[in-house]
Amino acid sequence: MRYSLALVALAAAAVNAQGTAPAAASPVAVKGKCKKTSDTKSFPDPLKQFAPGAAQWPCDMGAAIPFGPVPKGCAKLEVIVARGTSEGGDLGVVVGDPLVARVARDLPGVTVRGYPVQYPASAMGMATGIADIPKRLKAQAQECPDEKFVLAGYSQGGSVVMGALSSVPADLRDKVIAVALYGPMGGVSGLSSTFKNKTITNCAVGDIICLDLRSGPGHTSYNDEGTKWHDRTASYIAAAYNGKPMGWKSMGSPTAAL
């Protein structure tokens, strides 16, 4: 599956336009390129939300991001997260970090962790991310045969996840209990039919990256105060883990019920 670099540029432009307003709860802004993981950290509590419009990108837009830390050993549930273009944080300040924290909250007694897709999340890095996802699935399934997985992606990362789905081996597809997409570039027209019935997709009002042309808060609003994007997605994932999958869900409202 191939994606246009024009869409990558569009994603970068939209984030740059919408994600620069300062606020006390926002991530720390770092001028220039991020050279080490500590440059990309989010604020300490991933369960807190940003003031509306306050999400910031700590690194130059389009710049490569240092790969997040790779967890060792086994978990009951691993959320494999492909971050958005130049998005900071261990897993991503707008989607990955807050989503995994909520999944862990909603599955008490279950060992839940996140795995950051090992790709630079730069304007030229998608192929690396697409290749890393099936590689991680194969390695973990061999070491930890009881482990389950969620594939989550934001913006460019959503397209990375969709691009990787066709490479998930047939014998590992049942181990992927859910797919969660946020603002995927160009929408979900390329979503694999094999995984559609276990996918929740989120496209905010005004998020032109996933082709919502209405006026609204847009592409960086998924962790804004008062929104339920992550709470709903975490509930969707928890239901799938507990053997009660909800089927295909397409969410376009920040507060509507699941």
Contacts in CASP RR format, 6 or more apart in sequence:
PFRMAT RR
TARGET T0000
AUTHOR 0000-0000-0000
METHOD contacts of the structure
MODEL  1
MRYSLALVALAAAAVNAQGTAPAAASPVAVKGKCKKTSDTKSFPDPLKQF
APGAAQWPCDMGAAIPFGPVPKGCAKLEVIVARGTSEGGDLGVVVGDPLV
ARVARDLPGVTVRGYPVQYPASAMGMATGIADIPKRLKAQAQECPDEKFV
LAGYSQGGSVVMGALSSVPADLRDKVIAVALYGPMGGVSGLSSTFKNKTI
TNCAVGDIICLDLRSGPGHTSYNDEGTKWHDRTASYIAAAYNGKPMGWKS
MGSPTAAL
1 162 0 8 1.000
1 163 0 8 1.000
1 166 0 8 1.000
1 190 0 8 1.000
3 126 0 8 1.000
3 159 0 8 1.000
3 185 0 8 1.000
5 123 0 8 1.000
5 124 0 8 1.000
7 159 0 8 1.000
7 185 0 8 1.000
7 186 0 8 1.000
7 209 0 8 1.000
8 85 0 8 1.000
8 123 0 8 1.000
8 126 0 8 1.000
8 156 0 8 1.000
8 185 0 8 1.000
9 123 0 8 1.000
10 185 0 8 1.000
10 208 0 8 1.000
10 209 0 8 1.000
11 84 0 8 1.000
11 85 0 8 1.000
11 155 0 8 1.000
11 156 0 8 1.000
11 185 0 8 1.000
11 209 0 8 1.000
11 219 0 8 1.000
12 61 0 8 1.000
12 62 0 8 1.000
12 85 0 8 1.000
12 86 0 8 1.000
12 123 0 8 1.000
14 207 0 8 1.000
14 208 0 8 1.000
14 209 0 8 1.000
14 218 0 8 1.000
14 219 0 8 1.000
15 57 0 8 1.000
15 61 0 8 1.000
15 85 0 8 1.000
15 86 0 8 1.000
15 155 0 8 1.000
15 219 0 8 1.000
15 220 0 8 1.000
16 57 0 8 1.000
16 61 0 8 1.000
18 53 0 8 1.000
18 55 0 8 1.000
18 217 0 8 1.000
18 218 0 8 1.000
18 219 0 8 1.000
18 220 0 8 1.000
18 221 0 8 1.000
19 53 0 8 1.000
19 54 0 8 1.000
19 55 0 8 1.000
19 56 0 8 1.000
19 57 0 8 1.000
19 220 0 8 1.000
20 56 0 8 1.000
20 57 0 8 1.000
21 53 0 8 1.000
21 54 0 8 1.000
21 56 0 8 1.000
22 29 0 8 1.000
22 54 0 8 1.000
22 56 0 8 1.000
23 50 0 8 1.000
23 51 0 8 1.000
23 53 0 8 1.000
23 54 0 8 1.000
24 51 0 8 1.000
25 43 0 8 1.000
25 48 0 8 1.000
25 49 0 8 1.000
25 50 0 8 1.000
25 51 0 8 1.000
25 54 0 8 1.000
26 43 0 8 1.000
26 50 0 8 1.000
26 51 0 8 1.000
26 54 0 8 1.000
26 55 0 8 1.000
26 56 0 8 1.000
27 41 0 8 1.000
27 42 0 8 1.000
27 43 0 8 1.000
27 55 0 8 1.000
27 56 0 8 1.000
27 58 0 8 1.000
27 88 0 8 1.000
27 89 0 8 1.000
27 93 0 8 1.000
28 41 0 8 1.000
28 43 0 8 1.000
28 56 0 8 1.000
28 58 0 8 1.000
29 56 0 8 1.000
29 58 0 8 1.000
30 39 0 8 1.000
30 40 0 8 1.000
30 58 0 8 1.000
30 59 0 8 1.000
32 59 0 8 1.000
32 60 0 8 1.000
32 63 0 8 1.000
33 59 0 8 1.000
33 60 0 8 1.000
33 63 0 8 1.000
33 64 0 8 1.000
34 40 0 8 1.000
34 58 0 8 1.000
34 59 0 8 1.000
34 60 0 8 1.000
34 63 0 8 1.000
34 65 0 8 1.000
34 66 0 8 1.000
34 86 0 8 1.000
34 88 0 8 1.000
35 66 0 8 1.000
36 66 0 8 1.000
37 66 0 8 1.000
37 67 0 8 1.000
37 68 0 8 1.000
37 69 0 8 1.000
37 90 0 8 1.000
39 58 0 8 1.000
39 59 0 8 1.000
39 66 0 8 1.000
40 58 0 8 1.000
40 59 0 8 1.000
40 65 0 8 1.000
40 66 0 8 1.000
40 68 0 8 1.000
40 88 0 8 1.000
40 89 0 8 1.000
40 90 0 8 1.000
40 92 0 8 1.000
40 93 0 8 1.000
41 58 0 8 1.000
41 88 0 8 1.000
41 89 0 8 1.000
41 90 0 8 1.000
42 88 0 8 1.000
42 89 0 8 1.000
42 90 0 8 1.000
42 92 0 8 1.000
42 93 0 8 1.000
42 97 0 8 1.000
46 97 0 8 1.000
46 98 0 8 1.000
46 100 0 8 1.000
46 101 0 8 1.000
47 98 0 8 1.000
47 101 0 8 1.000
47 102 0 8 1.000
47 105 0 8 1.000
49 98 0 8 1.000
49 223 0 8 1.000
49 224 0 8 1.000
49 225 0 8 1.000
49 226 0 8 1.000
49 227 0 8 1.000
50 223 0 8 1.000
50 224 0 8 1.000
50 225 0 8 1.000
51 224 0 8 1.000
51 225 0 8 1.000
52 217 0 8 1.000
52 221 0 8 1.000
52 224 0 8 1.000
52 225 0 8 1.000
53 217 0 8 1.000
53 220 0 8 1.000
53 221 0 8 1.000
53 224 0 8 1.000
54 224 0 8 1.000
55 93 0 8 1.000
55 94 0 8 1.000
55 220 0 8 1.000
55 221 0 8 1.000
55 223 0 8 1.000
55 224 0 8 1.000
57 86 0 8 1.000
57 87 0 8 1.000
57 88 0 8 1.000
58 88 0 8 1.000
58 89 0 8 1.000
58 93 0 8 1.000
59 65 0 8 1.000
59 86 0 8 1.000
59 88 0 8 1.000
60 86 0 8 1.000
61 85 0 8 1.000
61 86 0 8 1.000
62 85 0 8 1.000
62 86 0 8 1.000
62 122 0 8 1.000
62 123 0 8 1.000
63 86 0 8 1.000
63 122 0 8 1.000
64 86 0 8 1.000
64 120 0 8 1.000
64 121 0 8 1.000
64 122 0 8 1.000
64 125 0 8 1.000
65 83 0 8 1.000
65 86 0 8 1.000
65 87 0 8 1.000
65 88 0 8 1.000
65 120 0 8 1.000
65 121 0 8 1.000
65 122 0 8 1.000
67 116 0 8 1.000
67 118 0 8 1.000
67 119 0 8 1.000
67 120 0 8 1.000
68 89 0 8 1.000
68 90 0 8 1.000
68 91 0 8 1.000
68 116 0 8 1.000
68 118 0 8 1.000
69 90 0 8 1.000
69 116 0 8 1.000
70 115 0 8 1.000
70 116 0 8 1.000
70 118 0 8 1.000
71 78 0 8 1.000
71 113 0 8 1.000
71 114 0 8 1.000
71 115 0 8 1.000
73 143 0 8 1.000
73 144 0 8 1.000
74 111 0 8 1.000
74 140 0 8 1.000
74 143 0 8 1.000
74 144 0 8 1.000
74 146 0 8 1.000
74 147 0 8 1.000
75 111 0 8 1.000
75 112 0 8 1.000
75 113 0 8 1.000
75 144 0 8 1.000
75 147 0 8 1.000
76 110 0 8 1.000
76 111 0 8 1.000
76 112 0 8 1.000
76 146 0 8 1.000
76 147 0 8 1.000
76 148 0 8 1.000
77 103 0 8 1.000
77 107 0 8 1.000
77 110 0 8 1.000
77 111 0 8 1.000
77 112 0 8 1.000
77 113 0 8 1.000
77 147 0 8 1.000
77 148 0 8 1.000
77 149 0 8 1.000
77 150 0 8 1.000
77 177 0 8 1.000
77 241 0 8 1.000
78 112 0 8 1.000
78 113 0 8 1.000
78 114 0 8 1.000
78 115 0 8 1.000
78 140 0 8 1.000
78 147 0 8 1.000
78 148 0 8 1.000
78 149 0 8 1.000
78 150 0 8 1.000
79 91 0 8 1.000
79 96 0 8 1.000
79 99 0 8 1.000
79 100 0 8 1.000
79 103 0 8 1.000
79 112 0 8 1.000
79 113 0 8 1.000
79 114 0 8 1.000
79 115 0 8 1.000
79 149 0 8 1.000
79 150 0 8 1.000
79 152 0 8 1.000
79 237 0 8 1.000
80 114 0 8 1.000
80 115 0 8 1.000
80 117 0 8 1.000
80 133 0 8 1.000
80 136 0 8 1.000
80 137 0 8 1.000
80 149 0 8 1.000
80 150 0 8 1.000
80 151 0 8 1.000
80 152 0 8 1.000
81 91 0 8 1.000
81 92 0 8 1.000
81 95 0 8 1.000
81 96 0 8 1.000
81 99 0 8 1.000
81 100 0 8 1.000
81 114 0 8 1.000
81 115 0 8 1.000
81 116 0 8 1.000
81 117 0 8 1.000
81 152 0 8 1.000
81 153 0 8 1.000
81 154 0 8 1.000
82 117 0 8 1.000
82 119 0 8 1.000
82 121 0 8 1.000
82 129 0 8 1.000
82 133 0 8 1.000
82 151 0 8 1.000
82 152 0 8 1.000
82 153 0 8 1.000
82 154 0 8 1.000
82 156 0 8 1.000
82 157 0 8 1.000
82 158 0 8 1.000
82 160 0 8 1.000
82 161 0 8 1.000
83 89 0 8 1.000
83 91 0 8 1.000
83 92 0 8 1.000
83 95 0 8 1.000
83 96 0 8 1.000
83 116 0 8 1.000
83 117 0 8 1.000
83 121 0 8 1.000
83 153 0 8 1.000
83 154 0 8 1.000
83 157 0 8 1.000
84 92 0 8 1.000
84 94 0 8 1.000
84 95 0 8 1.000
84 121 0 8 1.000
84 153 0 8 1.000
84 154 0 8 1.000
84 155 0 8 1.000
84 156 0 8 1.000
84 157 0 8 1.000
84 158 0 8 1.000
85 121 0 8 1.000
85 122 0 8 1.000
85 123 0 8 1.000
85 155 0 8 1.000
85 156 0 8 1.000
86 121 0 8 1.000
86 122 0 8 1.000
87 93 0 8 1.000
87 94 0 8 1.000
87 95 0 8 1.000
87 121 0 8 1.000
87 154 0 8 1.000
87 155 0 8 1.000
89 97 0 8 1.000
90 97 0 8 1.000
90 116 0 8 1.000
91 97 0 8 1.000
91 99 0 8 1.000
91 100 0 8 1.000
91 114 0 8 1.000
91 116 0 8 1.000
92 116 0 8 1.000
92 154 0 8 1.000
93 223 0 8 1.000
94 154 0 8 1.000
94 182 0 8 1.000
94 220 0 8 1.000
94 222 0 8 1.000
94 223 0 8 1.000
95 152 0 8 1.000
95 153 0 8 1.000
95 154 0 8 1.000
95 182 0 8 1.000
95 222 0 8 1.000
95 223 0 8 1.000
95 230 0 8 1.000
96 114 0 8 1.000
96 152 0 8 1.000
96 153 0 8 1.000
96 154 0 8 1.000
98 223 0 8 1.000
98 230 0 8 1.000
99 152 0 8 1.000
99 180 0 8 1.000
99 230 0 8 1.000
99 233 0 8 1.000
99 234 0 8 1.000
100 112 0 8 1.000
100 113 0 8 1.000
100 114 0 8 1.000
102 230 0 8 1.000
102 231 0 8 1.000
102 233 0 8 1.000
102 234 0 8 1.000
103 112 0 8 1.000
103 150 0 8 1.000
103 234 0 8 1.000
103 237 0 8 1.000
103 238 0 8 1.000
104 110 0 8 1.000
104 112 0 8 1.000
104 113 0 8 1.000
105 234 0 8 1.000
106 234 0 8 1.000
106 235 0 8 1.000
106 237 0 8 1.000
106 238 0 8 1.000
107 238 0 8 1.000
107 241 0 8 1.000
110 241 0 8 1.000
115 136 0 8 1.000
117 129 0 8 1.000
117 132 0 8 1.000
117 133 0 8 1.000
117 136 0 8 1.000
117 157 0 8 1.000
117 160 0 8 1.000
118 128 0 8 1.000
118 129 0 8 1.000
118 132 0 8 1.000
118 136 0 8 1.000
119 125 0 8 1.000
119 126 0 8 1.000
119 128 0 8 1.000
119 129 0 8 1.000
119 132 0 8 1.000
119 160 0 8 1.000
120 128 0 8 1.000
121 156 0 8 1.000
121 157 0 8 1.000
126 156 0 8 1.000
126 157 0 8 1.000
126 159 0 8 1.000
126 160 0 8 1.000
129 160 0 8 1.000
129 164 0 8 1.000
130 160 0 8 1.000
130 163 0 8 1.000
130 164 0 8 1.000
130 167 0 8 1.000
131 164 0 8 1.000
131 167 0 8 1.000
132 164 0 8 1.000
133 151 0 8 1.000
133 160 0 8 1.000
133 161 0 8 1.000
133 164 0 8 1.000
133 167 0 8 1.000
133 168 0 8 1.000
134 164 0 8 1.000
134 167 0 8 1.000
134 168 0 8 1.000
134 169 0 8 1.000
137 149 0 8 1.000
137 168 0 8 1.000
137 169 0 8 1.000
137 172 0 8 1.000
137 175 0 8 1.000
137 176 0 8 1.000
138 169 0 8 1.000
138 172 0 8 1.000
140 147 0 8 1.000
140 149 0 8 1.000
141 147 0 8 1.000
141 172 0 8 1.000
141 175 0 8 1.000
147 175 0 8 1.000
148 175 0 8 1.000
148 176 0 8 1.000
148 177 0 8 1.000
148 241 0 8 1.000
149 175 0 8 1.000
149 176 0 8 1.000
149 177 0 8 1.000
150 176 0 8 1.000
150 177 0 8 1.000
150 178 0 8 1.000
150 179 0 8 1.000
150 180 0 8 1.000
150 237 0 8 1.000
150 240 0 8 1.000
151 161 0 8 1.000
151 164 0 8 1.000
151 165 0 8 1.000
151 176 0 8 1.000
151 178 0 8 1.000
151 179 0 8 1.000
151 180 0 8 1.000
152 161 0 8 1.000
152 179 0 8 1.000
152 180 0 8 1.000
152 181 0 8 1.000
152 182 0 8 1.000
152 233 0 8 1.000
153 160 0 8 1.000
153 161 0 8 1.000
153 180 0 8 1.000
153 181 0 8 1.000
153 182 0 8 1.000
153 184 0 8 1.000
154 181 0 8 1.000
154 182 0 8 1.000
154 183 0 8 1.000
154 222 0 8 1.000
155 182 0 8 1.000
155 183 0 8 1.000
155 184 0 8 1.000
155 185 0 8 1.000
155 209 0 8 1.000
155 219 0 8 1.000
156 185 0 8 1.000
157 184 0 8 1.000
158 181 0 8 1.000
158 182 0 8 1.000
158 183 0 8 1.000
158 184 0 8 1.000
158 185 0 8 1.000
159 184 0 8 1.000
159 185 0 8 1.000
159 186 0 8 1.000
161 179 0 8 1.000
161 181 0 8 1.000
161 184 0 8 1.000
162 181 0 8 1.000
162 184 0 8 1.000
162 188 0 8 1.000
162 190 0 8 1.000
162 191 0 8 1.000
162 192 0 8 1.000
165 179 0 8 1.000
165 191 0 8 1.000
165 192 0 8 1.000
165 194 0 8 1.000
165 195 0 8 1.000
166 192 0 8 1.000
168 176 0 8 1.000
168 195 0 8 1.000
173 194 0 8 1.000
173 195 0 8 1.000
176 195 0 8 1.000
176 198 0 8 1.000
177 198 0 8 1.000
177 237 0 8 1.000
177 240 0 8 1.000
177 241 0 8 1.000
177 245 0 8 1.000
178 198 0 8 1.000
178 199 0 8 1.000
178 200 0 8 1.000
178 236 0 8 1.000
178 237 0 8 1.000
178 240 0 8 1.000
178 241 0 8 1.000
178 245 0 8 1.000
179 195 0 8 1.000
179 198 0 8 1.000
179 199 0 8 1.000
179 200 0 8 1.000
180 199 0 8 1.000
180 200 0 8 1.000
180 201 0 8 1.000
180 202 0 8 1.000
180 233 0 8 1.000
180 236 0 8 1.000
180 237 0 8 1.000
181 188 0 8 1.000
181 191 0 8 1.000
181 199 0 8 1.000
181 200 0 8 1.000
181 201 0 8 1.000
181 202 0 8 1.000
182 201 0 8 1.000
182 202 0 8 1.000
182 222 0 8 1.000
182 229 0 8 1.000
183 201 0 8 1.000
183 202 0 8 1.000
183 203 0 8 1.000
183 204 0 8 1.000
183 207 0 8 1.000
183 209 0 8 1.000
183 210 0 8 1.000
183 219 0 8 1.000
183 222 0 8 1.000
184 201 0 8 1.000
184 209 0 8 1.000
184 210 0 8 1.000
185 209 0 8 1.000
185 210 0 8 1.000
186 209 0 8 1.000
186 210 0 8 1.000
186 211 0 8 1.000
187 201 0 8 1.000
187 203 0 8 1.000
187 209 0 8 1.000
187 210 0 8 1.000
187 211 0 8 1.000
188 199 0 8 1.000
188 201 0 8 1.000
188 210 0 8 1.000
188 250 0 8 1.000
191 199 0 8 1.000
191 201 0 8 1.000
196 248 0 8 1.000
197 245 0 8 1.000
197 247 0 8 1.000
197 248 0 8 1.000
198 240 0 8 1.000
198 245 0 8 1.000
198 247 0 8 1.000
198 248 0 8 1.000
199 247 0 8 1.000
199 248 0 8 1.000
199 249 0 8 1.000
200 232 0 8 1.000
200 233 0 8 1.000
200 236 0 8 1.000
200 246 0 8 1.000
200 248 0 8 1.000
200 249 0 8 1.000
200 250 0 8 1.000
200 251 0 8 1.000
201 210 0 8 1.000
201 249 0 8 1.000
201 250 0 8 1.000
201 251 0 8 1.000
202 222 0 8 1.000
202 229 0 8 1.000
202 233 0 8 1.000
202 251 0 8 1.000
202 252 0 8 1.000
203 210 0 8 1.000
203 211 0 8 1.000
203 212 0 8 1.000
203 250 0 8 1.000
203 251 0 8 1.000
203 252 0 8 1.000
204 210 0 8 1.000
204 212 0 8 1.000
204 216 0 8 1.000
204 217 0 8 1.000
204 218 0 8 1.000
204 219 0 8 1.000
204 221 0 8 1.000
204 222 0 8 1.000
204 229 0 8 1.000
204 252 0 8 1.000
204 254 0 8 1.000
205 212 0 8 1.000
205 214 0 8 1.000
205 215 0 8 1.000
205 216 0 8 1.000
205 217 0 8 1.000
205 218 0 8 1.000
205 252 0 8 1.000
205 253 0 8 1.000
205 254 0 8 1.000
206 212 0 8 1.000
206 213 0 8 1.000
206 214 0 8 1.000
206 215 0 8 1.000
206 216 0 8 1.000
206 217 0 8 1.000
206 218 0 8 1.000
206 219 0 8 1.000
207 218 0 8 1.000
207 219 0 8 1.000
207 221 0 8 1.000
208 218 0 8 1.000
208 219 0 8 1.000
209 219 0 8 1.000
212 218 0 8 1.000
212 252 0 8 1.000
217 224 0 8 1.000
217 254 0 8 1.000
221 227 0 8 1.000
221 254 0 8 1.000
222 229 0 8 1.000
222 230 0 8 1.000
223 229 0 8 1.000
223 230 0 8 1.000
224 254 0 8 1.000
226 254 0 8 1.000
226 255 0 8 1.000
227 254 0 8 1.000
227 255 0 8 1.000
228 254 0 8 1.000
228 255 0 8 1.000
228 256 0 8 1.000
229 251 0 8 1.000
229 254 0 8 1.000
232 251 0 8 1.000
232 257 0 8 1.000
232 258 0 8 1.000
235 258 0 8 1.000
236 246 0 8 1.000
236 249 0 8 1.000
236 258 0 8 1.000
239 245 0 8 1.000
239 246 0 8 1.000
240 246 0 8 1.000
246 258 0 8 1.000
249 258 0 8 1.000
251 258 0 8 1.000
END
